[in-house]
C-alpha cells in the first residue's frame, strides 16, 4: 500500500507539469481560382496561457477565438518581436499562418505555457 501511495504521489506532479505547456498547429494552402484551405484542430485552454515560442514556415499568423480574430501578426518580424508572451485567456483558439509567395502552403506551431 505504501508503495502504491508513493507511485501516485510521484505521478501527480508529473501530470500537473505536463499540463502547463501545450501546442497548437495551423496550416494554410492556397488553391488557384478558389479560397484558401485553412486547417487547425484548435485548442481549449482553461487557464490563462501565454505564447512561449513559435515555429514553422510563416510570414506572420493570426489567432481566432469564437470565430473572430483575437490577435494578428502580419509579418515575420512583428510575429517574432512581439508575439512571445502574448496572453490567451480561457477559451477555444485556432491559429493560422500567412503564406509567403511564391509558396502555396504554410504551417505554424505555437507553444503555449501556463501564465505564472
DSSP file (Angstrom, degrees, kcal/mol; ACC not computed):
  #  RESIDUE AA STRUCTURE BP1 BP2  ACC     N-H-->O    O-->H-N    N-H-->O    O-->H-N    TCO  KAPPA ALPHA  PHI   PSI    X-CA   Y-CA   Z-CA
    1    1 A X     >        0   0    0      0, 0.0     4,-2.3     0, 0.0     5,-0.2   0.000 360.0 360.0 360.0 -42.3    0.0    0.0    0.0
    2    2 A X  H  >  +     0   0    0      1,-0.2     4,-2.3     2,-0.2     5,-0.1   0.879 360.0  52.9 -63.0 -36.9    2.8    2.4    0.8
    3    3 A X  H  > S+     0   0    0      2,-0.2     4,-2.1     1,-0.2    -1,-0.2   0.913 108.6  49.3 -65.4 -42.4    4.5    1.6   -2.5
    4    4 A X  H  > S+     0   0    0      2,-0.2     4,-2.5     1,-0.2    -2,-0.2   0.914 111.3  49.4 -61.9 -44.7    1.2    2.4   -4.3
    5    5 A X  H  X S+     0   0    0     -4,-2.3     4,-2.8     1,-0.2    -1,-0.2   0.892 109.2  52.6 -62.7 -39.5    0.9    5.7   -2.5
    6    6 A X  H  X S+     0   0    0     -4,-2.3     4,-1.5     2,-0.2    -1,-0.2   0.905 110.2  47.9 -63.8 -40.6    4.5    6.6   -3.3
    7    7 A X  H  X S+     0   0    0     -4,-2.1     4,-2.3     2,-0.2    -2,-0.2   0.932 113.0  47.9 -65.0 -45.6    3.8    6.0   -7.0
    8    8 A X  H  X S+     0   0    0     -4,-2.5     4,-2.1     1,-0.2    -2,-0.2   0.927 111.3  50.1 -61.1 -46.2    0.6    8.0   -7.0
    9    9 A X  H  X S+     0   0    0     -4,-2.8     4,-0.7     1,-0.2    -1,-0.2   0.810 112.1  49.4 -64.3 -28.6    2.3   10.9   -5.2
   10   10 A X  H  X S+     0   0    0     -4,-1.5     4,-0.8    -5,-0.2    -1,-0.2   0.880 112.0  47.1 -74.0 -39.7    5.2   10.8   -7.7
   11   11 A X  H  X S+     0   0    0     -4,-2.3     4,-2.3     1,-0.2    -2,-0.2   0.800  98.2  69.0 -76.0 -29.8    2.8   10.8  -10.7
   12   12 A X  H  X S+     0   0    0     -4,-2.1     4,-2.2     1,-0.2     5,-0.2   0.938 101.2  45.3 -58.3 -51.0    0.6   13.7   -9.6
   13   13 A X  H  X S+     0   0    0     -4,-0.7     4,-2.6     1,-0.2    -1,-0.2   0.877 111.5  54.0 -61.7 -34.8    3.2   16.4  -10.0
   14   14 A X  H  X S+     0   0    0     -4,-0.8     4,-2.2     2,-0.2    -1,-0.2   0.901 108.6  49.3 -64.5 -39.7    4.2   14.9  -13.4
   15   15 A X  H  X S+     0   0    0     -4,-2.3     4,-1.1     2,-0.2    -2,-0.2   0.924 112.3  47.3 -64.3 -44.9    0.6   15.2  -14.6
   16   16 A X  H >< S+     0   0    0     -4,-2.2     3,-0.6     1,-0.2     4,-0.4   0.915 112.2  50.0 -62.9 -43.8    0.3   18.8  -13.4
   17   17 A X  H >< S+     0   0    0     -4,-2.6     3,-1.4     1,-0.2     4,-0.3   0.887 106.0  56.6 -62.9 -38.9    3.7   19.7  -15.1
   18   18 A X  H >< S+     0   0    0     -4,-2.2     3,-0.6     1,-0.3    -1,-0.2   0.772 103.2  55.5 -65.1 -25.3    2.6   18.1  -18.4
   19   19 A X  T << S+     0   0    0     -4,-1.1    -1,-0.3    -3,-0.6    -2,-0.2   0.514  89.4  76.4 -85.5  -4.7   -0.5   20.3  -18.5
   20   20 A X  T <  S+     0   0    0     -3,-1.4    94,-2.7    -4,-0.4     2,-0.4   0.656  96.5  43.8 -81.9 -15.5    1.5   23.5  -18.2
   21   21 A X  E <   +A  113   0A   0     -3,-0.6     2,-0.3    -4,-0.3    92,-0.2  -0.991  65.8 164.9-135.9 126.5    2.7   23.6  -21.8
   22   22 A X  E     -A  112   0A   0     90,-2.4    90,-3.6    -2,-0.4     2,-0.3  -0.895  21.6-138.1-134.8 164.2    0.6   22.8  -24.9
   23   23 A X  E     -A  111   0A   0     -2,-0.3     2,-0.4    88,-0.2    88,-0.2  -0.894   8.5-168.3-123.0 155.2    0.9   23.2  -28.7
   24   24 A X  E     -A  110   0A   0     86,-1.9    86,-2.7    -2,-0.3     2,-0.4  -0.984  10.5-163.9-140.0 132.4   -1.5   24.3  -31.4
   25   25 A X  E     -A  109   0A   0     -2,-0.4    16,-0.6    84,-0.2    17,-0.4  -0.952   4.3-171.5-123.2 135.9   -0.6   23.9  -35.1
   26   26 A X  E     -AB 108  40A   0     82,-2.7    82,-2.4    -2,-0.4     2,-0.3  -0.887   3.0-162.4-125.5 158.0   -2.3   25.6  -38.1
   27   27 A X  E     -AB 107  39A   0     12,-2.5    12,-2.6    -2,-0.3     2,-0.4  -0.989   3.7-169.5-140.4 142.5   -2.0   25.1  -41.8
   28   28 A X  E     -AB 106  38A   0     78,-2.4    78,-1.9    -2,-0.3     2,-0.4  -1.000   1.7-174.5-134.5 137.0   -2.9   27.1  -44.9
   29   29 A X  E     -AB 105  37A   0      8,-2.3     8,-3.1    -2,-0.4     2,-0.4  -0.993  18.7-140.7-129.5 126.0   -2.9   26.1  -48.5
   30   30 A X        -     0   0    0     74,-3.5     2,-0.5    -2,-0.4     6,-0.1  -0.721  16.6-161.4 -83.2 130.8   -3.6   28.5  -51.4
   31   31 A X    >   -     0   0    0     -2,-0.4     3,-1.5     3,-0.3    -2,-0.0  -0.964  24.5-113.5-116.5 120.6   -5.7   26.9  -54.1
   32   32 A X  T 3  S+     0   0    0     -2,-0.5     3,-0.1     1,-0.3     0, 0.0  -0.215  97.5   3.9 -55.3 137.8   -5.7   28.5  -57.5
   33   33 A X  T 3  S+     0   0    0      1,-0.2     2,-0.3     0, 0.0    -1,-0.3   0.775 124.8  73.7  57.8  30.4   -9.1   30.0  -58.5
   34   34 A X  S <  S-     0   0    0     -3,-1.5    -3,-0.3     3,-0.0    -1,-0.2  -0.933  91.2 -77.1-155.0 174.3  -10.5   29.1  -55.1
   35   35 A X        -     0   0    0     -2,-0.3    -4,-0.1     1,-0.1     2,-0.1  -0.432  56.2 -97.4 -74.1 156.4  -10.5   30.1  -51.5
   36   36 A X        -     0   0    0     -6,-0.1     2,-0.6    -2,-0.1    -6,-0.2  -0.418  34.0-122.5 -70.5 150.8   -7.5   29.1  -49.4
   37   37 A X  E     -B   29   0A   0     -8,-3.1    -8,-2.3    -2,-0.1     2,-0.4  -0.872  27.3-166.9 -97.3 124.5   -7.9   26.0  -47.3
   38   38 A X  E     -B   28   0A   0     -2,-0.6     2,-0.4   -10,-0.2   -10,-0.2  -0.927   6.6-178.2-111.8 134.5   -7.3   26.6  -43.5
   39   39 A X  E     +B   27   0A   0    -12,-2.6   -12,-2.5    -2,-0.4     2,-0.3  -0.998  16.2 140.9-135.9 136.1   -6.8   23.7  -41.1
   40   40 A X  E     -B   26   0A   0     -2,-0.4   -14,-0.2   -14,-0.2     3,-0.1  -0.833  38.4-148.1-166.5 131.4   -6.3   23.7  -37.4
   41   41 A X        -     0   0    0    -16,-0.6   -15,-0.1    -2,-0.3    -1,-0.1   0.740  46.6-145.8 -73.1 -21.8   -7.7   21.3  -34.7
   42   42 A X        -     0   0    0    -17,-0.4     2,-0.3    53,-0.1    52,-0.2   0.009   3.0-114.6  78.1 170.2   -7.7   24.1  -32.2
   43   43 A X  E     -E   93   0B   0     50,-2.2    50,-2.9   -19,-0.1     2,-0.5  -0.993   8.9-144.7-148.1 136.6   -7.1   24.0  -28.6
   44   44 A X  E     -E   92   0B   0     -2,-0.3     2,-0.4    48,-0.2    48,-0.2  -0.893  19.0-168.4-101.1 127.8   -9.2   24.7  -25.5
   45   45 A X  E     -E   91   0B   0     46,-3.0    46,-1.9    -2,-0.5     4,-0.1  -0.944  16.0-170.9-117.4 141.0   -7.5   26.3  -22.6
   46   46 A X  S    S+     0   0    0     -2,-0.4     2,-0.3    44,-0.2    44,-0.2   0.524  73.7  42.9-105.9  -9.5   -9.0   26.6  -19.1
   47   47 A X  S    S-     0   0    0     42,-0.1     2,-0.1    44,-0.1    44,-0.1  -0.925 101.0 -82.6-131.4 158.2   -6.3   28.9  -17.6
   48   48 A X        -     0   0    0     -2,-0.3    67,-2.5    67,-0.1     2,-0.3  -0.417  54.7-179.8 -61.2 129.8   -4.6   32.0  -18.9
   49   49 A X  E     -DC  88 114A   0     39,-2.5    39,-3.8    65,-0.3     2,-0.3  -0.859  14.8-146.6-127.8 163.4   -1.6   30.9  -21.0
   50   50 A X  E     -DC  87 113A   0     63,-2.7    63,-2.5    -2,-0.3     2,-0.4  -0.949  30.4 -96.8-131.6 153.8    1.0   32.8  -23.0
   51   51 A X  E     + C   0 112A   0     35,-2.1    34,-3.0    32,-0.4    61,-0.2  -0.553  38.2 177.7 -69.9 123.1    2.8   32.2  -26.2
   52   52 A X  E     -     0   0A   0     59,-3.5     2,-0.3    -2,-0.4    60,-0.2   0.822  61.8 -18.7 -96.0 -40.9    6.2   30.7  -25.2
   53   53 A X  E     - C   0 111A   0     58,-1.2    58,-2.8    30,-0.1    -1,-0.4  -0.981  55.3-146.5-161.5 163.7    7.6   30.1  -28.7
   54   54 A X  E     + C   0 110A   0     -2,-0.3     2,-0.3    56,-0.2    56,-0.2  -0.960  17.0 171.2-134.6 152.1    6.7   29.8  -32.4
   55   55 A X  E     + C   0 109A   0     54,-2.0    54,-2.8    -2,-0.3     2,-0.2  -0.979  26.0  78.0-153.5 165.1    8.0   27.7  -35.3
   56   56 A X  S    S-     0   0    0     -2,-0.3     2,-1.0    52,-0.2    52,-0.2  -0.481  82.9 -56.5 121.7 169.0    7.1   26.9  -38.8
   57   57 A X  S    S+     0   0    0     50,-0.2    50,-1.0    -2,-0.2     2,-0.3  -0.735  80.4 138.1 -83.2 106.6    7.3   28.4  -42.2
   58   58 A X        -     0   0    0     -2,-1.0    41,-0.1    48,-0.1     3,-0.1  -0.979  55.3-153.8-151.5 159.3    5.3   31.6  -41.8
   59   59 A X  S    S-     0   0    0     39,-0.9    17,-0.1     1,-0.8     2,-0.1  -0.538  85.4 -50.0-127.8  61.4    5.1   35.2  -42.6
   60   60 A X        -     0   0    0     15,-0.2    38,-2.3    38,-0.1    -1,-0.8  -0.299  65.7-140.8  91.1 175.7    3.1   36.1  -39.6
   61   61 A X  E     -GF  73  97B   0     12,-2.0    12,-3.3    36,-0.3     2,-0.3  -0.965   1.5-130.6-162.9 170.0    0.0   34.4  -38.3
   62   62 A X  E     -GF  72  96B   0     34,-2.5    34,-2.5    -2,-0.3     2,-0.4  -0.983   9.2-146.9-136.3 152.5   -3.4   35.1  -36.8
   63   63 A X  E     -GF  71  95B   0      8,-2.9     7,-3.1    -2,-0.3     8,-1.4  -0.946  14.8-161.1-116.6 132.6   -5.2   33.6  -33.8
   64   64 A X  E     -GF  69  94B   0     30,-2.6    30,-2.0    -2,-0.4     2,-0.3  -0.887   9.8-176.6-116.4 150.1   -9.0   33.3  -33.7
   65   65 A X  E >  S-GF  68  93B   0      3,-2.6     3,-1.6    -2,-0.3    28,-0.2  -0.979  76.5  -5.7-141.3 127.9  -11.4   32.8  -30.7
   66   66 A X  T 3  S-     0   0    0     26,-0.7     3,-0.1    -2,-0.3    27,-0.1   0.855 130.2 -56.2  55.7  38.1  -15.2   32.3  -31.2
   67   67 A X  T 3  S+     0   0    0      1,-0.2     2,-0.3    27,-0.0    -1,-0.3   0.534 118.5 102.4  76.8   5.8  -14.9   32.9  -34.9
   68   68 A X  E <  S-G   65   0B   0     -3,-1.6    -3,-2.6     0, 0.0     2,-0.5  -0.908  82.4 -99.8-122.2 150.3  -13.2   36.3  -34.5
   69   69 A X  E     -G   64   0B   0     -2,-0.3    -5,-0.3    -5,-0.2     3,-0.1  -0.551  34.8-178.8 -69.3 121.0   -9.6   37.4  -34.9
   70   70 A X  E     -     0   0B   0     -7,-3.1     2,-0.3    -2,-0.5    -6,-0.2   0.877  69.1  -8.7 -84.4 -46.0   -8.2   37.6  -31.4
   71   71 A X  E     -G   63   0B   0     -8,-1.4    -8,-2.9     2,-0.0     2,-0.4  -0.981  62.7-161.3-155.9 141.8   -4.7   38.8  -32.5
   72   72 A X  E     -G   62   0B   0     -2,-0.3     2,-0.5   -10,-0.2   -10,-0.2  -0.993   9.6-172.1-132.5 136.7   -2.9   39.1  -35.8
   73   73 A X  E     -G   61   0B   0    -12,-3.3   -12,-2.0    -2,-0.4     6,-0.1  -0.953   9.3-174.0-122.6 106.1    0.8   39.3  -36.6
   74   74 A X        +     0   0    0     -2,-0.5     2,-0.3   -14,-0.2    -1,-0.1   0.562  63.1  41.9 -87.8  -7.8    1.1   40.1  -40.3
   75   75 A X  S  > S-     0   0    0    -14,-0.1     4,-2.4     1,-0.1   -15,-0.2  -0.943  79.0-120.5-133.6 158.5    4.8   39.9  -40.8
   76   76 A X  H  > S+     0   0    0     -2,-0.3     4,-2.7     2,-0.2     5,-0.3   0.883 114.5  53.0 -64.8 -36.6    7.5   37.6  -39.5
   77   77 A X  H  > S+     0   0    0      1,-0.2     4,-2.3     2,-0.2     5,-0.2   0.940 111.0  45.7 -63.7 -45.9    9.3   40.4  -37.8
   78   78 A X  H  > S+     0   0    0      1,-0.2     4,-2.2     2,-0.2     5,-0.4   0.905 113.5  51.3 -62.2 -40.8    6.2   41.5  -36.0
   79   79 A X  H  X S+     0   0    0     -4,-2.4     4,-1.5     1,-0.2     5,-0.4   0.925 115.5  39.1 -64.0 -45.7    5.5   37.9  -35.0
   80   80 A X  H  < S+     0   0    0     -4,-2.7     4,-0.3     1,-0.2    -1,-0.2   0.817 118.5  48.5 -77.6 -28.5    8.9   37.2  -33.6
   81   81 A X  H  < S+     0   0    0     -4,-2.3    -2,-0.2    -5,-0.3    -1,-0.2   0.851 128.7  13.1 -78.6 -34.6    9.3   40.6  -32.0
   82   82 A X  H  < S+     0   0    0     -4,-2.2    -3,-0.2    -5,-0.2    -2,-0.2   0.517 106.2  74.8-127.1  -3.7    6.0   40.9  -30.2
   83   83 A X  S >< S+     0   0    0     -4,-1.5     3,-2.4    -5,-0.4   -32,-0.4   0.830  70.6  94.7 -83.7 -29.1    4.1   37.6  -30.0
   84   84 A X  T 3  S+     0   0    0     -5,-0.4   -32,-0.2     1,-0.3     3,-0.1  -0.445  96.3  19.1 -63.6 125.8    6.2   35.8  -27.4
   85   85 A X  T 3  S+     0   0    0    -34,-3.0    -1,-0.3     1,-0.3     2,-0.1   0.307  85.0 147.0  95.9  -8.5    4.5   36.5  -24.1
   86   86 A X    <   -     0   0    0     -3,-2.4   -35,-2.1   -35,-0.1     2,-0.3  -0.438  45.5-129.1 -63.4 132.2    1.1   37.3  -25.6
   87   87 A X  E     -D   50   0A   0    -37,-0.2     2,-0.5    -2,-0.1   -37,-0.3  -0.664  17.8-162.0 -92.3 136.5   -1.6   36.1  -23.2
   88   88 A X  E     -D   49   0A   0    -39,-3.8   -39,-2.5    -2,-0.3     3,-0.1  -0.975  14.2-145.5-114.3 121.7   -4.6   34.0  -24.2
   89   89 A X        -     0   0    0     -2,-0.5   -44,-0.2   -41,-0.2   -42,-0.1  -0.339  45.8 -64.4 -77.6 165.2   -7.5   33.9  -21.7
   90   90 A X  S    S+     0   0    0    -44,-0.2     2,-0.3   -46,-0.1   -44,-0.2  -0.204  91.6  86.3 -52.6 140.3   -9.6   30.7  -21.2
   91   91 A X  E    S-E   45   0B   0    -46,-1.9   -46,-3.0   -44,-0.1     2,-0.5  -0.955  80.9 -62.4 157.1-170.9  -11.4   29.7  -24.4
   92   92 A X  E     -E   44   0B   0     -2,-0.3   -26,-0.7   -48,-0.2     2,-0.3  -0.947  53.4-172.3-112.5 124.5  -11.1   27.8  -27.6
   93   93 A X  E     -EF  43  65B   0    -50,-2.9   -50,-2.2    -2,-0.5     2,-0.3  -0.848  17.1-166.7-123.0 151.3   -8.5   29.0  -30.1
   94   94 A X  E     - F   0  64B   0    -30,-2.0   -30,-2.6    -2,-0.3     2,-0.4  -0.940  10.3-156.2-126.4 153.1   -7.3   28.4  -33.6
   95   95 A X  E     - F   0  63B   0     -2,-0.3     2,-0.3   -32,-0.2   -32,-0.2  -0.996   9.5-176.5-132.4 139.4   -4.1   29.6  -35.3
   96   96 A X  E     - F   0  62B   0    -34,-2.5   -34,-2.5    -2,-0.4     2,-0.2  -0.996  17.2-133.9-136.3 139.8   -3.4   30.1  -39.0
   97   97 A X  E     - F   0  61B   0     -2,-0.3     2,-0.3     9,-0.2   -36,-0.3  -0.558  17.8-120.8 -89.4 155.1   -0.2   31.1  -40.8
   98   98 A X        -     0   0    0    -38,-2.3   -39,-0.9    -2,-0.2     2,-0.4  -0.702  32.2-122.6 -83.3 147.5    0.2   33.6  -43.6
   99   99 A X        -     0   0    0     -2,-0.3     2,-0.6   -41,-0.1     7,-0.1  -0.788  14.2-140.7 -94.8 134.4    1.6   32.2  -46.8
  100  100 A X    >   -     0   0    0     -2,-0.4     3,-1.6     5,-0.3     5,-0.2  -0.847  39.2 -96.0 -92.9 120.9    4.8   33.6  -48.3
  101  101 A X  T 3  S+     0   0    0     -2,-0.6     3,-0.1     1,-0.3     0, 0.0  -0.515 106.3  34.3 -68.8 141.6    4.6   33.8  -52.1
  102  102 A X  T 3  S+     0   0    0     -2,-0.2    -1,-0.3     1,-0.1    -3,-0.0  -0.969 106.3  84.4 -91.6   5.2    5.6   32.0  -54.2
  103  103 A X    <   -     0   0    0     -3,-1.6    -1,-0.1     1,-0.1     3,-0.1  -0.261  60.5-155.7 -65.8 156.4    4.8   29.1  -51.9
  104  104 A X  S    S+     0   0    0     -3,-0.1   -74,-3.5   -75,-0.1     2,-0.3   0.445  72.6  49.3-108.4  -4.9    1.3   27.8  -51.8
  105  105 A X  E     +A   29   0A   0    -76,-0.2    -5,-0.3    -5,-0.2     2,-0.3  -0.931  54.5 177.1-135.5 158.0    1.4   26.3  -48.2
  106  106 A X  E     -A   28   0A   0    -78,-1.9   -78,-2.4    -2,-0.3     2,-0.4  -0.978   8.8-161.5-156.0 150.1    2.4   27.3  -44.7
  107  107 A X  E     -A   27   0A   0    -50,-1.0     2,-0.4    -2,-0.3   -50,-0.2  -0.982   5.9-171.7-132.6 144.4    2.4   25.8  -41.3
  108  108 A X  E     -A   26   0A   0    -82,-2.4   -82,-2.7    -2,-0.4     2,-0.4  -0.999   3.4-167.7-136.4 138.8    2.7   27.5  -37.9
  109  109 A X  E     -AC  25  55A   0    -54,-2.8   -54,-2.0    -2,-0.4     2,-0.4  -0.996   4.7-164.6-126.6 129.6    3.0   25.9  -34.4
  110  110 A X  E     -AC  24  54A   0    -86,-2.7   -86,-1.9    -2,-0.4     2,-0.5  -0.931   8.5-151.3-109.4 135.2    2.6   27.9  -31.2
  111  111 A X  E     -AC  23  53A   0    -58,-2.8   -59,-3.5    -2,-0.4   -58,-1.2  -0.933  17.3-165.0-101.8 126.5    3.8   26.6  -27.9
  112  112 A X  E     -AC  22  51A   0    -90,-3.6   -90,-2.4    -2,-0.5     2,-0.4  -0.891   4.5-168.1-112.3 141.1    1.7   27.9  -25.0
  113  113 A X  E     -AC  21  50A   0    -63,-2.5   -63,-2.7    -2,-0.4   -92,-0.2  -0.951  34.0 -93.8-127.6 152.2    2.6   27.8  -21.4
  114  114 A X  E     - C   0  49A   0    -94,-2.7   -65,-0.3    -2,-0.4     2,-0.2  -0.373  46.0-110.2 -62.7 134.0    0.6   28.4  -18.3
  115  115 A X              0   0    0    -67,-2.5    -1,-0.1     1,-0.1   -67,-0.1  -0.478 360.0 360.0 -67.4 130.7    0.9   32.0  -17.1
  116  116 A X              0   0    0     -2,-0.2    -1,-0.1    -3,-0.1    -2,-0.1   0.437 360.0 360.0 -89.1 360.0    2.8   32.1  -13.8
